[in-house]
Amino acid sequence: MALKLGMLLVFFGVMVYVGFYCRKHSTDVNGFVLGGRSVGPWLTAFAYGTSYFSAVIFVGYAGQFGWKFGIAATWVGIGNALIGSLMAWVILGRRTRIMTQHLSSATMPDFFEKRFDATSLKIAASIIIFIFMIPYTASLYNGLSRLFRMAFNIDYSVCVIVMAVLTAIYVIVGGYMATAVNDFIQGIIMLVGIVAVIGAVLGSKGGFMASLEGLSAAKDTSAGFANGTVPGIFNSFFGPDPLSLLGVVLLTSLGTWGLPQMVGKFYAIKSEGSIHKGTIISTLFAMVVAGGCYFLGGFGRLFAAELGAAEGGNPAGGFDNVIPTMLQTLSPFLIAIVIILVLSASMSTLSSLVLTSSSTVTLDLLKGRVIKDMDEKKQLLIMRVLIVVFIIISAALAIVQANSSVAFIAQAMGVSWGAMAGAFLAPFLYGLYWKRTTKTGCWAAMLFSSVFMIIDMLANLKVLNISLGFLQSPINAGAFCMIAGLIIVPLISLISKAPDKDTVDRIFSCYERKVIVTAKDSIETEAEG
């Protein structure tokens, strides 16, 4: 117990120290929100990865999808690395950095307004972020309760409050730079922790080959999979339900392309050279962390007896019990590592979300509208106050959910990712690449995704007596909305009034000028050499 507490205190102390150390970078809005657009590749890549993978992934998704798909769940982690990290950096990184700097936009709603000359789009995007970001933030606390109860036997509310207070301190004091530095430290812990935990868990079952052999005997008669009782299906290449597995891969991988807190990392990186280096670092980080989490969860059925799962049935305490049960026999040192790993994953994502929410509401909703006269000092103050407000609301929602099992909150958490990714992915992607994209096309995609995900949530809550079949699952519904947006935006754009050619040409000229300047600088450098 002394070892666990000691490691936790050191971890908390470092996080707070970094916040105060970085306060010199948060004296103006640009520094507080974007770190002065001077963040290097290592910090940006780790900030991207740690914001991507939270306790929801490690405890919730890894346990749930590992149980459902077996070792094939590893494909989710591989998809996160190749689609959610590698392709996101390659396709979005450079263009996002150049165009957002050219337009002087600090948030995604601000990008929509300046790219499409549409204040209405800015307001709509801000409202979508405000509505769906809070329940998404609240979901980050999920999974902490069982781990802390296992290690310390303390109440879940205490875990939530401690995590919320410490995150608030370093984000309020140090802004984006503090979150980036802490994300780097937390990312190192996540890398070391997941490798150590996988080795220890599989070792407890006789090693990798013995664990794989044990998994071949697993069957599922309750999950509704057509192949759930086929011998060896849970250690097969694509598992018992490849179509549902594909939906999970798409939502958790492609979805990052439209999430404001993820795309915002490209706003802050300092140069194109940093983007190339960050691409490699981010992809390797995701391969180890995400691949490792889902790979570990794939062996959850080896612990069916400890989970109280009847033969062919699901865990008695739900899927969130899978990973904690797999870890409970580890040494005190490894349990401490796991707790810090999960805290790191949750705090890094929480800090990114609340910073995104507060900056969006302040700069895109309040500034110039609700509060007409808002100088830089007042903007910083309001953002810091809103960080506290958002953290309090998310912590309260998490505690209410844990104590009363309010279904609405749980469902809202489930649709948040899909709603935001579906609403923003296509408008943002086409806005970066296609001059013919119109604000009408963007409006159509945002409305379709938001409305469809709300209908899906109400159908799951039985408020609406309808069946959406395969799309009843929020995971599948979110993936559907993202793909639909990629079709809706170009289709509606082609049949709506084209944007002003001169205005669009001026916006897209930033890419050409960047290439010319880069080439000129390179020639001058060589000549001097």
C-alpha positions in Angstrom: 0.0 0.0 0.0 2.9 2.4 0.8 4.4 1.6 -2.5 1.2 2.3 -4.4 0.5 5.6 -2.5 4.1 6.7 -2.9 4.1 6.2 -6.7 0.7 8.0 -7.0 2.0 11.0 -5.0 5.1 11.3 -7.1 2.9 11.2 -10.2 0.5 13.8 -9.0 3.4 16.0 -7.8 5.0 16.0 -11.3 1.8 16.8 -13.0 1.2 19.9 -10.9 4.8 21.0 -11.1 4.7 20.9 -14.9 1.6 23.0 -14.8 3.3 25.8 -12.9 6.5 25.4 -14.9 4.6 26.0 -18.1 2.6 29.0 -16.9 4.9 31.4 -18.8 3.5 30.0 -22.1 -0.1 30.8 -21.2 0.0 34.5 -20.8 -2.0 35.2 -24.0 -4.8 33.4 -25.9 -2.5 32.0 -28.6 -0.2 30.5 -26.0 -2.9 29.2 -23.7 -4.9 27.5 -26.5 -2.2 26.5 -29.0 1.1 26.8 -27.1 2.1 29.6 -29.4 2.0 27.2 -32.4 5.5 26.2 -31.4 5.1 22.7 -30.0 7.7 20.1 -31.2 7.0 16.7 -32.9 7.6 14.5 -29.8 5.2 16.5 -27.6 2.6 16.8 -30.3 2.7 13.1 -31.2 2.4 12.1 -27.6 -0.3 14.6 -27.0 -2.2 13.2 -29.9 -1.8 9.6 -28.7 -2.6 10.2 -25.1 -5.7 12.3 -26.0 -6.8 9.4 -28.3 -6.5 6.6 -25.8 -8.2 7.0 -22.4 -9.4 4.7 -19.7 -12.5 4.2 -21.8 -10.2 2.3 -24.3 -8.1 0.4 -21.7 -10.9 -0.6 -19.3 -14.1 -0.3 -21.4 -13.5 -1.0 -25.0 -10.6 -3.4 -24.6 -12.6 -5.5 -22.2 -15.8 -5.3 -24.2 -14.5 -5.9 -27.7 -11.8 -8.3 -26.5 -14.5 -10.4 -25.0 -16.7 -10.2 -28.1 -14.1 -10.7 -30.8 -11.3 -12.5 -29.0 -7.8 -12.1 -30.3 -9.2 -10.5 -33.5 -9.9 -7.4 -31.4 -6.2 -6.5 -32.0 -7.4 -5.3 -35.4 -9.0 -2.4 -33.7 -5.7 -1.3 -32.3 -4.0 -1.8 -35.6 -6.7 0.3 -37.3 -6.2 3.0 -34.7 -2.5 3.1 -35.5 -2.8 3.0 -39.3 -6.0 4.9 -39.9 -6.5 7.0 -36.8 -2.8 8.0 -36.5 -0.7 7.4 -39.6 -3.3 8.4 -42.2 -4.7 11.2 -40.1 -1.2 12.8 -39.8 -0.4 12.2 -43.5 -3.7 13.5 -44.9 -4.7 16.2 -42.4 -1.4 17.2 -40.7 0.3 19.6 -43.1 -2.8 21.1 -44.6 -4.4 21.7 -41.2 -1.3 23.4 -39.9 -0.9 25.7 -43.0 -4.5 26.6 -43.6 -5.4 27.3 -39.9 -2.4 29.5 -39.5 -3.3 31.3 -42.8 -6.9 31.8 -41.6 -5.7 32.7 -38.0 -8.2 30.1 -36.6 -7.6 28.6 -33.2 -10.6 26.3 -33.1 -12.6 24.0 -35.4 -15.7 26.2 -35.4 -13.6 29.2 -36.2 -12.1 27.3 -39.1 -15.6 26.6 -40.5 -16.5 30.3 -40.3 -13.4 31.6 -42.0 -13.1 28.8 -44.6 -16.8 29.0 -45.7 -17.5 32.6 -44.7 -20.4 31.4 -42.6 -20.9 32.5 -39.0 -23.9 30.2 -38.8 -21.6 27.2 -39.3 -19.4 28.4 -36.5 -22.3 28.7 -34.1 -23.7 25.3 -35.1 -20.3 23.6 -34.7 -19.8 25.2 -31.3 -23.3 24.0 -30.1 -22.6 20.5 -31.2 -19.2 20.5 -29.4 -20.9 21.9 -26.3 -23.7 19.3 -26.3 -21.7 16.2 -27.0 -18.3 17.0 -25.4 -19.5 17.1 -21.8 -20.9 13.5 -21.7 -17.8 12.4 -23.6 -15.7 14.0 -20.9 -17.8 12.3 -18.2 -17.1 8.9 -19.7 -13.4 9.3 -19.1 -13.9 8.5 -15.4 -15.4 5.2 -16.2 -13.2 2.2 -15.3 -11.3 4.1 -12.6 -13.7 2.9 -9.9 -13.0 -0.8 -10.1 -9.3 -0.3 -10.4 -9.1 2.0 -7.4 -11.4 -0.2 -5.3 -9.2 -3.2 -6.2 -6.0 -1.4 -5.2 -7.0 1.0 -2.4 -10.6 0.0 -1.4 -11.7 3.7 -1.7 -14.9 5.2 -2.9 -15.3 6.0 -6.6 -16.3 9.6 -5.9 -12.9 10.2 -4.2 -11.1 9.0 -7.4 -13.2 11.2 -9.6 -12.7 14.3 -7.4 -9.0 13.9 -7.0 -8.5 13.4 -10.8 -10.7 16.3 -11.6 -9.0 18.7 -9.2 -5.4 17.8 -10.3 -6.3 18.0 -14.0 -7.9 21.4 -13.5 -4.9 22.8 -11.7 -2.3 22.1 -14.4 -4.6 23.0 -17.3 -5.7 26.3 -15.8 -2.2 27.3 -14.8 -0.2 26.0 -17.8 -2.7 25.8 -20.7 -1.9 23.8 -23.8 1.9 23.6 -23.2 1.3 22.1 -19.7 -1.0 19.5 -21.2 1.5 18.7 -24.0 4.4 18.2 -21.5 2.3 16.2 -19.1 0.9 14.1 -22.1 4.5 13.2 -23.0 5.3 12.0 -19.4 1.9 10.2 -19.3 2.6 8.6 -22.7 5.9 7.2 -21.5 4.1 5.6 -18.5 1.4 4.2 -20.9 4.0 2.6 -23.2 6.0 1.0 -20.4 2.8 0.0 -18.5 1.0 -1.8 -21.3 4.1 -3.9 -22.3 4.7 -4.9 -18.6 1.0 -5.7 -18.0 0.7 -7.9 -21.1 3.8 -9.9 -20.2 2.6 -10.4 -16.6 -1.0 -11.3 -17.5 -0.1 -13.8 -20.2 2.7 -15.2 -18.0 0.1 -16.0 -15.3 -1.7 -18.2 -17.9 1.5 -20.1 -18.9 2.7 -17.7 -21.6 1.5 -16.6 -25.1 1.2 -20.0 -26.7 -0.6 -21.6 -23.7 -2.9 -18.6 -23.5 -3.7 -18.9 -27.2 -4.4 -22.6 -26.8 -6.7 -21.9 -23.9 -8.6 -19.3 -25.9 -9.3 -21.8 -28.6 -11.7 -23.7 -26.3 -13.9 -20.6 -25.6 -17.4 -20.4 -26.9 -20.2 -17.9 -26.8 -23.9 -18.9 -26.8 -25.3 -15.6 -25.5 -23.8 -12.8 -27.7 -25.9 -13.5 -30.8 -22.9 -14.2 -33.0 -23.6 -16.8 -35.6 -20.2 -18.2 -35.2 -19.9 -17.9 -31.4 -19.9 -21.7 -30.8 -17.4 -22.6 -33.6 -14.3 -24.2 -32.0 -11.4 -21.9 -32.0 -13.4 -18.9 -33.3 -12.0 -16.6 -30.6 -8.4 -17.1 -31.5 -9.1 -16.8 -35.3 -8.0 -14.1 -37.7 -11.2 -12.1 -37.9 -13.2 -13.5 -34.9 -16.9 -14.5 -34.7 -18.4 -11.3 -36.2 -16.1 -9.6 -38.8 -18.8 -7.0 -39.9 -19.3 -5.6 -36.4 -15.5 -5.7 -35.9 -15.2 -3.5 -39.0 -17.7 -1.0 -37.6 -15.6 -0.7 -34.4 -12.4 -0.2 -36.4 -14.0 2.5 -38.5 -15.5 4.5 -35.6 -12.5 4.3 -33.3 -10.0 5.0 -36.2 -11.6 7.2 -38.8 -13.5 9.1 -36.1 -10.3 10.9 -34.9 -10.2 12.8 -38.2 -13.3 14.8 -37.1 -12.8 15.2 -33.4 -11.9 18.9 -32.5 -9.5 17.9 -29.6 -7.5 15.6 -32.0 -7.4 17.9 -35.0 -6.4 20.7 -32.7 -3.0 19.1 -32.2 -2.1 19.9 -35.8 -2.9 23.6 -35.2 -0.2 23.8 -32.6 2.7 21.9 -34.2 5.6 24.3 -35.1 6.6 23.2 -38.6 6.2 20.9 -41.6 9.3 19.0 -40.6 7.8 18.4 -37.2 4.7 16.9 -38.9 6.8 14.3 -40.7 8.6 13.3 -37.6 5.4 13.4 -35.5 3.7 11.0 -38.0 6.2 8.3 -37.3 6.2 8.8 -33.5 2.4 8.9 -33.2 1.9 5.8 -35.3 4.4 3.7 -33.3 2.8 5.0 -30.0 -0.7 4.0 -31.2 0.6 0.6 -32.4 2.0 -0.2 -28.9 -0.7 1.3 -26.7 -3.9 0.7 -28.7 -2.7 -2.6 -30.2 -1.5 -3.7 -26.7 -4.8 -2.8 -25.0 -7.0 -4.7 -27.5 -4.5 -7.6 -27.7 -4.7 -7.9 -23.9 -8.5 -7.7 -23.8 -8.6 -10.5 -26.4 -7.6 -13.0 -23.7 -10.4 -11.9 -21.4 -12.3 -15.2 -21.8 -9.4 -17.1 -20.1 -10.7 -15.4 -16.9 -14.3 -16.5 -17.4 -14.4 -18.3 -14.0 -13.1 -15.4 -12.1 -15.6 -13.1 -13.8 -18.5 -15.3 -12.9 -19.4 -16.0 -16.5 -21.4 -19.1 -17.1 -20.3 -21.4 -19.9 -21.0 -19.5 -23.1 -22.3 -16.4 -21.2 -21.1 -12.9 -20.5 -19.3 -11.5 -17.4 -21.6 -11.3 -14.4 -20.4 -7.8 -13.5 -20.4 -6.4 -17.0 -17.6 -5.9 -19.5 -15.9 -3.2 -17.4 -15.0 -5.9 -15.0 -12.9 -7.9 -17.6 -9.7 -5.9 -17.5 -9.6 -5.2 -13.7 -10.2 -9.0 -13.1 -7.3 -9.9 -15.4 -5.1 -7.5 -13.3 -6.0 -8.3 -9.8 -3.4 -11.1 -9.3 -0.5 -8.9 -10.4 2.2 -7.7 -8.0 1.7 -4.5 -6.0 4.3 -2.7 -8.1 2.6 -3.7 -11.4 -0.9 -2.8 -10.0 0.5 0.7 -9.1 1.8 0.9 -12.7 -1.6 0.0 -14.0 -3.4 2.6 -11.9 -1.0 5.3 -13.0 -1.4 4.1 -16.6 -5.1 4.4 -16.4 -4.9 7.8 -14.6 -2.5 9.0 -17.2 -4.8 7.9 -20.1 -7.8 9.6 -18.4 -6.1 12.8 -17.3 -4.5 13.5 -20.6 -7.7 13.1 -22.5 -9.7 15.0 -19.9 -7.3 18.0 -20.1 -7.5 18.0 -23.9 -11.3 17.9 -23.9 -11.9 20.6 -21.3 -9.3 22.9 -23.0 -11.1 22.4 -26.4 -14.6 22.9 -24.8 -13.6 26.1 -22.9 -11.8 27.7 -25.9 -14.6 26.9 -28.3 -17.3 28.4 -26.0 -15.3 31.4 -25.2 -13.9 32.3 -28.6 -16.7 31.0 -30.8 -19.9 31.6 -28.8 -19.3 34.3 -26.2 -16.8 36.6 -27.8 -18.4 39.4 -29.7 -21.9 38.0 -29.2 -22.9 37.4 -25.6 -19.9 39.6 -24.3 -19.3 42.4 -26.8 -16.1 43.8 -25.3 -13.8 40.9 -24.5 -10.1 41.8 -24.4 -7.3 39.1 -24.2 -7.1 39.2 -20.4 -10.9 38.7 -20.1 -10.8 35.8 -22.7 -8.1 34.0 -20.6 -10.1 34.5 -17.4 -13.4 33.2 -19.0 -11.6 30.1 -20.5 -10.1 29.3 -17.1 -13.5 29.7 -15.4 -15.1 27.5 -18.0 -12.5 24.8 -17.5 -13.5 24.6 -13.9 -17.2 24.5 -14.9 -16.8 21.8 -17.5 -14.7 19.6 -15.1 -17.3 20.0 -12.3 -20.2 19.1 -14.6 -18.3 16.1 -16.1 -17.3 14.8 -12.6 -20.9 15.3 -11.3 -22.3 13.3 -14.3 -19.8 10.5 -13.7 -20.7 10.2 -10.0 -24.4 10.3 -10.7 -24.0 7.6 -13.4 -22.0 5.4 -11.0 -24.4 5.8 -8.1 -27.8 5.6 -9.9 -27.1 4.0 -13.3 -29.0 6.7 -15.1 -29.4 5.2 -18.6 -29.6 8.6 -20.3 -26.1 9.5 -19.3 -24.7 6.2 -20.3 -26.3 6.4 -23.7 -25.2 10.0 -24.2 -21.6 9.0 -23.6 -22.0 6.3 -26.2 -23.1 8.6 -29.0 -20.8 11.5 -28.3 -17.8 10.3 -30.3 -20.0 9.2 -33.2 -22.0 12.5 -33.3 -19.0 14.8 -33.3 -16.9 12.6 -35.7 -19.9 12.2 -38.1 -20.7 16.0 -38.0 -17.2 17.3 -38.5 -15.1 14.7 -40.4 -16.4 15.3 -43.9 -16.8 19.1 -43.7 -13.3 19.5 -42.3 -11.7 17.1 -44.8 -13.3 18.5 -47.9 -12.7 22.0 -46.6 -9.0 21.4 -46.6 -8.8 19.7 -50.0 -11.8 20.7 -52.3 -12.4 24.3 -53.4 -16.0 23.4 -54.5 -17.1 22.5 -50.9 -20.0 24.7 -49.9 -21.4 25.7 -46.5 -24.7 24.1 -47.5 -23.0 20.7 -47.9 -21.4 21.2 -44.5 -24.7 22.1 -42.9 -26.3 19.0 -44.4 -23.6 16.7 -43.0 -23.7 18.3 -39.5 -27.5 18.1 -39.2 -27.7 14.6 -40.5 -25.1 13.2 -38.1 -26.4 15.1 -35.1 -30.1 14.2 -35.7 -29.4 10.5 -36.6 -27.2 10.0 -33.5 -29.9 11.5 -31.2 -32.5 9.3 -32.8 -30.2 6.3 -32.2 -29.8 7.2 -28.6 -33.6 7.6 -28.1 -34.2 4.3 -29.8 -31.8 2.5 -27.5 -33.5 4.2 -24.5 -36.9 3.0 -25.8 -38.1 6.5 -25.9 -38.8 6.0 -29.6 -40.4 2.7 -30.5 -38.3 2.0 -33.6 -35.7 -0.5 -34.5 -32.6 0.5 -36.5 -31.3 -3.0 -36.9 -27.6 -3.1 -37.5 -27.4 0.7 -36.8 -29.0 0.3 -33.3 -25.5 0.0 -31.9 -24.0 3.5 -31.3 -20.7 2.2 -32.6 -22.2 1.1 -36.0 -24.4 4.3 -36.1 -21.4 6.5 -35.6 -19.4 4.7 -38.4 -22.4 5.1 -40.7 -22.7 8.8 -40.0 -19.0 9.4 -40.9 -19.3 7.5 -44.2 -22.7 9.2 -45.0 -21.0 12.6 -44.4 -18.3 11.8 -47.0 -21.1 11.3 -49.5 -23.5 14.1 -48.4 -21.0 16.9 -48.5 -19.8 16.5 -52.1 -23.4 15.7 -53.3 -25.0 18.7 -51.7 -22.1 20.9 -52.6 -22.4 20.1 -56.3 -26.1 21.0 -56.4 -25.8 24.1 -54.3 -24.4 27.5 -55.3 -20.7 27.5 -55.8 -18.5 29.6 -53.4 -16.9 32.8 -54.7 -13.9 31.7 -56.8 -11.6 34.6 -55.9 -12.2 34.1 -52.1 -11.5 30.3 -52.3 -8.4 30.8 -54.5 -7.0 33.2 -51.9 -7.6 30.7 -49.1 -6.0 27.8 -51.0 -3.1 30.0 -52.1 -1.6 29.4 -48.7 -0.5 25.9 -49.8 1.3 27.3 -52.9 3.0 30.0 -51.0 4.2 27.6 -48.4 5.8 25.4 -51.0 7.5 28.3 -52.7 8.9 29.7 -49.4 10.1 26.3 -48.3 11.9 25.7 -51.6 13.5 29.2 -51.6 14.7 28.8 -48.0 16.2 25.4 -48.9 18.1 26.9 -51.9 19.4 29.8 -49.8 20.5 27.4 -47.1 22.4 25.2 -49.6 24.0 28.3 -51.2 25.2 29.5 -47.8 26.6 26.1 -47.0 
